[in-house]
Amino acid sequence: MKITVMKNILNANQNKADEVRGVLAAKRVLMVNLIGSPGSGKTTLLEKTIAHCAGRFAIAVIEGDVATDRDARRLQPHNVPIVLINTDGACHLESISIQQALDTFDLDTIDIVFVENVGNLVCPAEFDIGEFGKVAVCSVTEGDDKPEKYPLLFREAKALVLNKIDLCEYTDFDMDAFTQSVTMLNGTIPQMHISCRREKGLDTWFAWLEETAGRVCRNP
Amino acid sequence: MKITVMKNILNANQNKADEVRGVLAAKRVLMVNLIGSPGSGKTTLLEKTIAHCAGRFAIAVIEGDVATDRDARRLQPHNVPIVLINTDGACHLESISIQQALDTFDLDTIDIVFVENVGNLVCPAEFDIGEFGKVAVCSVTEGDDKPEKYPLLFREAKALVLNKIDLCEYTDFDMDAFTQSVTMLNGTIPQMHISCRREKGLDTWFAWLEETAGRVCRNP
């Protein structure tokens, strides 16, 4: 019973995700789905990325949050279109909400849509929202065993951003063990080591983004 | 449709949780449900706690994990009964699995059962598993805005352990803001600031545990 219903929910979500993907492809808009634990640095990464993209790409943001508009408010000074989806307790975003959010944007004027998913390493990885790709955002303070323990996201992601490398020296984080376990799950995934706070390594992330936008967008 | 089914699942879970709570109360066993993000330090807290409890309380552990037996293996040297529940992708533990796990223990010989829930700040907070209380485990590296952004756990928890305070000076974590937002959600919750790695502040956690066990257990 439970399994059948879950299957129906996933099927409905998948159909809607495919519709969303079709619209974005027709409009040549790149949609990136940022997924990571609470506090891994998704919003800070977005702040740095939006600032970097100013004058290069037209950005829009869909903010997913269980409660509050804190993250959306943090992004407001950047003056890009933002839709906040408060899930009211739900642990992930689904494609129906993404479709409704995209409807509020003028997609003819947008190059990249960033979705900041609910802070959660488990559930958001299961739901296709019509994105071009999921990007896993982790931080060294979470420990090097996270890929092995939460494998789905690392298998699904098109890129991996490892944040807070400035704190590495104060932790037991084993970079080789981390890199190896990600590679075991997803051999081709680019792994970018950054510190948003110290603005280290961000150029590798920007380069990945620009290269990807170059393949997808109308006017990269 | 979806809502009705979710209600049925939650009702079934609640009924089973009440059964579990009845059994534990009759046996005078304290069950604590540790909930926190991936990498907040739940397993390390357990390691320190089991070591402290040796000779004081008879401990058993139920380990919830999406994949792998890493955490269960970490606890093995402590020589306490451990049941590993691999959820195979699911984002939280439910009371039916807890009941099955408890059935494998001889509850007449156990004082405290620790449940380490799946690393997730959202979903495990929604499910009563028959525990005496949920304990929220956070770390300063996740940021001071987590209570406000993920309020349910902080409302539900009977105690809050804030871990990794040794890293506080390397982050922008605002202790006053954190404490205030927890207090807004749950005025009576004890907030314990610790560093498992540096073994700081653990005595406040042990004191809470011993005081609680004193009220619940047969031979504290």
Interface residues (C-beta under 8 A of the other chain):
Chain A: M1 K2 V5 I9 S37 P38 G39 D65 V66 A67 T68 R70 D71 G89 C91 V118 G119 N120 L121 V122 C123 E126 S139 T141 E142 G143 D145 K146 E148 K149 Y150 P151 L152 K164 D166 L167 Y170 T171 D172 R197
Chain B: M1 K2 V5 I9 S37 P38 G39 D65 V66 A67 T68 R70 D71 G89 C91 V118 G119 N120 L121 V122 C123 E126 S139 T141 E142 G143 D145 K146 E148 K149 Y150 P151 L152 K164 D166 L167 Y170 T171 D172 R197
